[in-house]
Amino acid sequence: MEKERYLNTSLAKALRVFELFNGVEGGLSLSEIASRMGARPGSIYPIVYTLQKFGYLERDAETKKYRLGLRILALANQILSSLDVREKAKPVLKRLARELEVNAHLAVLYEGEVLYLDREEAAPSVVIPSVIGRRVPPHCTALGKVLLAYSPEALEGFLAKGSLPALTPNTITNPELLRRELERVRQQGYAIDWEEFHEGNICVAAPVRNYRGKVVAAISVSLAKVRLTHTPLDSFVQAVTKGAQEVSLEMGYRS
């Protein structure tokens, strides 16, 4: 409790406002922000106004709703560019996407969720890959399975939150079945998402280790299930595990 006296309550409220926008589409009005903060709009407005003044929030003139500003994106790009694992994985992701004609991803575990750090597409797209920065549940993705498999503490924390939501009919929702699946991941060194996150989509992921041998990230490739009718799954597994090993070597790992 001694350290709590150093807590700046105004700054803490501002940071809480940022968190309200996680997963929100279309923005939030001042009254909605205040309601979610459990406060009056008048007491929240100075914080919101200041964040808008410095570019961290933007206000739509028509809807009167706020959304995260471009200043956040600028800072996020600086953070991403400084991440060593992202820099090391970039060429591997590009190669996997190009050679396998798939979408390749890099992710880490953050606050019990899969946080996407990078993405490479099989071909140029007119759609900006908004997946970067996105957070998703770990139990239904190949990336998440890999990250949970090598982090017992994170696994127990995730399971303690309650039930496992089903995103598709194939999602693992039984904690014991998930534990068995993660044991299989550790034994084989890779994970597969069998239409557990998106129906019709398969993902293969493998762990990335640092110089201490600790799993710090994972890379994956995603492909349409129909691809497996003419290309064996093992070819994707081998490519992803090899790519993850290359990134691990760049991170200083020596088996």
C-alpha positions as CSV (number, residue, x, y, z in Angstrom):
1,M,0.0,0.0,0.0
2,E,3.0,2.3,0.6
3,K,3.6,2.5,-3.2
4,E,0.0,3.4,-3.9
5,R,0.6,7.0,-2.7
6,Y,2.7,7.5,-5.8
7,L,-0.2,6.6,-8.1
8,N,-1.4,9.5,-10.2
9,T,-5.1,9.0,-10.2
10,S,-5.8,11.3,-13.2
11,L,-3.2,9.5,-15.3
12,A,-4.7,6.2,-14.1
13,K,-8.1,7.3,-15.3
14,A,-6.7,8.3,-18.7
15,L,-5.1,4.9,-19.1
16,R,-8.4,3.3,-18.2
17,V,-10.1,5.3,-20.9
18,F,-7.7,3.9,-23.5
19,E,-8.6,0.4,-22.4
20,L,-12.3,1.0,-22.9
21,F,-11.7,1.1,-26.7
22,N,-10.2,-2.4,-26.9
23,G,-12.4,-4.4,-29.3
24,V,-14.9,-1.5,-29.7
25,E,-16.0,-0.6,-33.2
26,G,-17.7,2.7,-34.1
27,G,-16.3,4.6,-31.1
28,L,-17.8,5.6,-27.8
29,S,-19.7,8.8,-26.8
30,L,-18.7,10.8,-23.8
31,S,-21.7,9.4,-21.8
32,E,-20.8,5.9,-22.8
33,I,-17.2,6.4,-21.6
34,A,-18.4,7.9,-18.4
35,S,-20.9,5.1,-17.8
36,R,-18.2,2.4,-18.3
37,M,-15.9,4.3,-16.0
38,G,-18.7,4.6,-13.4
39,A,-18.4,8.3,-13.3
40,R,-20.3,11.5,-14.4
41,P,-19.6,12.8,-17.9
42,G,-18.6,16.2,-16.4
43,S,-15.8,14.6,-14.4
44,I,-14.5,12.5,-17.4
45,Y,-14.7,15.3,-20.0
46,P,-11.4,17.0,-18.9
47,I,-9.5,13.8,-19.4
48,V,-11.2,13.0,-22.7
49,Y,-10.6,16.6,-23.9
50,T,-6.9,16.5,-23.0
51,L,-6.4,13.1,-24.8
52,Q,-8.1,14.6,-27.9
53,K,-6.0,17.7,-27.7
54,F,-2.8,15.6,-27.8
55,G,-4.1,13.4,-30.6
56,Y,-4.6,10.2,-28.6
57,L,-8.4,10.4,-29.2
58,E,-10.4,11.7,-32.2
59,R,-14.0,12.8,-32.2
60,D,-16.3,12.2,-35.1
61,A,-18.2,15.5,-35.9
62,E,-21.3,13.6,-37.0
63,T,-21.7,10.8,-34.5
64,K,-20.1,12.8,-31.6
65,K,-18.3,9.6,-30.7
66,Y,-14.6,9.2,-29.8
67,R,-12.1,6.7,-31.2
68,L,-8.4,6.1,-30.7
69,G,-6.4,8.7,-32.5
70,L,-3.5,8.4,-35.0
71,R,-1.1,9.4,-32.3
72,I,-1.6,5.9,-30.8
73,L,-0.8,4.3,-34.2
74,A,2.4,6.3,-34.4
75,L,3.6,5.2,-31.0
76,A,2.6,1.6,-31.7
77,N,4.7,1.6,-34.8
78,Q,7.7,2.8,-32.8
79,I,7.2,0.0,-30.3
80,L,6.8,-2.6,-33.1
81,S,9.9,-1.4,-34.9
82,S,11.9,-1.7,-31.7
83,L,10.9,-5.3,-31.0
84,D,13.8,-7.5,-31.8
85,V,11.7,-10.6,-32.4
86,R,9.6,-8.8,-35.0
87,E,12.7,-7.7,-36.9
88,K,14.2,-11.2,-36.8
89,A,11.0,-12.8,-37.9
90,K,10.1,-10.4,-40.8
91,P,12.1,-12.1,-43.6
92,V,10.9,-15.6,-42.5
93,L,7.3,-14.5,-42.5
94,K,7.7,-13.0,-46.0
95,R,9.3,-16.2,-47.3
96,L,6.6,-18.4,-45.9
97,A,3.8,-16.2,-47.3
98,R,5.4,-16.1,-50.7
99,E,6.5,-19.7,-51.1
100,L,3.5,-21.4,-49.5
101,E,0.9,-18.9,-50.7
102,V,-0.5,-18.4,-47.2
103,N,-0.8,-15.6,-44.6
104,A,2.0,-15.8,-42.1
105,H,1.8,-14.3,-38.6
106,L,4.0,-13.5,-35.6
107,A,2.4,-13.3,-32.1
108,V,3.2,-13.2,-28.4
109,L,1.1,-13.9,-25.3
110,Y,0.0,-10.7,-23.6
111,E,-2.3,-10.5,-20.6
112,G,-3.5,-14.1,-21.3
113,E,-4.4,-13.4,-24.9
114,V,-2.7,-13.8,-28.3
115,L,-1.3,-10.4,-29.4
116,Y,-0.5,-10.2,-33.2
117,L,2.8,-8.4,-33.8
118,D,3.2,-8.9,-37.6
119,R,1.5,-10.3,-40.6
120,E,2.6,-11.1,-44.2
121,E,0.1,-11.9,-46.9
122,A,0.5,-14.3,-49.8
123,A,-0.2,-11.5,-52.3
124,P,-0.6,-7.7,-52.1
125,S,-4.0,-6.8,-50.8
126,V,-6.1,-3.6,-50.9
127,V,-7.2,-4.3,-47.4
128,I,-4.9,-3.0,-44.7
129,P,-3.9,-6.0,-42.5
130,S,-5.7,-4.8,-39.3
131,V,-4.7,-8.0,-37.5
132,I,-1.6,-6.4,-36.2
133,G,-2.3,-5.4,-32.6
134,R,-5.4,-7.5,-32.4
135,R,-5.9,-9.7,-29.4
136,V,-7.7,-13.0,-29.5
137,P,-8.3,-16.0,-27.1
138,P,-5.4,-18.4,-27.0
139,H,-7.3,-21.7,-26.7
140,C,-8.8,-21.6,-30.3
141,T,-5.7,-20.6,-32.3
142,A,-2.5,-22.5,-33.2
143,L,-0.5,-19.5,-32.0
144,G,-2.2,-19.5,-28.7
145,K,-1.8,-23.2,-28.2
146,V,1.9,-23.0,-28.7
147,L,2.3,-20.0,-26.3
148,L,0.2,-21.7,-23.6
149,A,1.9,-25.0,-24.0
150,Y,5.2,-23.5,-22.9
151,S,3.8,-21.2,-20.2
152,P,2.2,-23.3,-17.4
153,E,1.6,-20.1,-15.3
154,A,-0.2,-18.4,-18.2
155,L,-2.3,-21.5,-18.8
156,E,-3.5,-21.7,-15.2
157,G,-4.2,-18.0,-15.2
158,F,-6.2,-18.3,-18.4
159,L,-8.2,-21.3,-17.2
160,A,-8.9,-19.6,-13.9
161,K,-10.9,-16.9,-15.8
162,G,-13.8,-19.4,-16.4
163,S,-15.3,-21.2,-19.4
164,L,-13.6,-21.5,-22.8
165,P,-15.8,-19.7,-25.4
166,A,-16.6,-21.7,-28.6
167,L,-15.9,-19.7,-31.7
168,T,-16.7,-22.6,-34.0
169,P,-18.1,-26.1,-33.5
170,N,-14.5,-27.3,-33.5
171,T,-13.2,-25.1,-30.6
172,I,-11.9,-26.9,-27.6
173,T,-14.1,-25.9,-24.7
174,N,-13.1,-28.6,-22.1
175,P,-10.2,-27.6,-19.9
176,E,-8.9,-31.2,-19.6
177,L,-9.1,-31.7,-23.4
178,L,-7.1,-28.4,-23.8
179,R,-4.5,-29.7,-21.4
180,R,-4.1,-32.9,-23.4
181,E,-3.9,-30.9,-26.6
182,L,-1.1,-28.7,-25.2
183,E,0.8,-31.8,-24.0
184,R,0.6,-33.0,-27.6
185,V,1.9,-29.6,-28.8
186,R,5.0,-29.9,-26.5
187,Q,5.7,-33.4,-27.7
188,Q,5.5,-32.7,-31.4
189,G,6.9,-29.1,-31.3
190,Y,4.0,-27.5,-33.2
191,A,0.3,-26.8,-33.0
192,I,-2.6,-27.0,-35.4
193,D,-5.9,-25.1,-35.4
194,W,-8.4,-27.4,-37.1
195,E,-11.1,-24.8,-37.9
196,E,-11.3,-23.8,-34.3
197,F,-11.1,-20.1,-34.8
198,H,-12.6,-19.7,-38.3
199,E,-14.5,-22.4,-40.1
200,G,-12.8,-23.5,-43.3
201,N,-9.5,-22.2,-42.1
202,I,-6.5,-24.2,-40.9
203,C,-3.5,-22.8,-39.0
204,V,-0.1,-24.3,-38.2
205,A,2.2,-22.7,-35.5
206,A,5.6,-23.3,-34.0
207,P,7.5,-21.7,-31.0
208,V,10.2,-19.1,-31.2
209,R,12.8,-19.2,-28.4
210,N,15.3,-16.7,-27.1
211,Y,19.0,-17.3,-26.2
212,R,17.9,-18.8,-22.9
213,G,15.6,-21.3,-24.6
214,K,12.5,-19.6,-23.4
215,V,9.5,-19.5,-25.8
216,V,8.9,-15.8,-26.3
217,A,6.8,-15.8,-29.4
218,A,5.2,-18.0,-32.1
219,I,4.9,-17.9,-35.9
220,S,2.1,-19.4,-37.9
221,V,0.6,-19.8,-41.4
222,S,-3.1,-19.9,-42.1
223,L,-4.7,-21.5,-45.2
224,A,-8.0,-22.6,-46.5
225,K,-8.9,-26.2,-45.6
226,V,-9.4,-27.0,-49.3
227,R,-5.6,-26.5,-49.8
228,L,-5.1,-29.9,-48.1
229,T,-6.8,-31.7,-50.9
230,H,-3.7,-31.2,-53.1
231,T,-1.0,-30.2,-50.7
232,P,-0.1,-32.4,-47.7
233,L,-0.3,-30.8,-44.2
234,D,3.1,-32.1,-43.4
235,S,4.7,-29.7,-45.9
236,F,3.2,-26.7,-44.0
237,V,4.3,-28.2,-40.7
238,Q,7.9,-28.6,-41.9
239,A,8.0,-25.1,-43.3
240,V,6.7,-23.5,-40.2
241,T,8.8,-25.4,-37.7
242,K,11.9,-24.7,-39.8
243,G,11.0,-21.0,-40.0
244,A,10.5,-20.9,-36.3
245,Q,13.9,-22.5,-35.7
246,E,15.5,-19.9,-38.0
247,V,14.0,-17.1,-36.0
248,S,15.1,-18.7,-32.8
249,L,18.7,-19.0,-34.1
250,E,18.6,-15.3,-34.9
251,M,17.4,-14.7,-31.3
252,G,20.5,-16.5,-30.1
253,Y,19.0,-19.8,-29.3
254,R,21.2,-22.9,-29.5
255,S,19.6,-26.3,-28.9
